Amino acid sequence: MSLILSLPVWVVVLSLVLEGLALAQAAPQISSTLELILDKLKEFGKALKDKALAAIESIKQSDIPAKTQNWFSKTFNKGKERLKITFS
């Protein structure tokens, strides 16, 4: 009777011991994988930052901001004139 009860206990203990070793052996792989992911994210962030700065600099050097500002100014002045004419 005691042999029947002790056999499942040994199976559980053996499975826990083997699983514990597998997890302990997998821990360095997980940490190295996480470090690799963090390095890739840093590289991605740096590349994204460089591209965004290059795009902003390109927009600053083009004449698009000046043209846009002129268009808004003209449109706003036309609207003000129409309001003056309508309500005077």
ABEGO torsion letter per residue (X at the ends): XAAAAAAAAAAAAAAAAAAAAAAAAAAAAAAAAAAAAAAAAAAAAAAAAAAAAAAAAAAAABAAAAAAAAAAAAAAAAAAAAAAAAAX
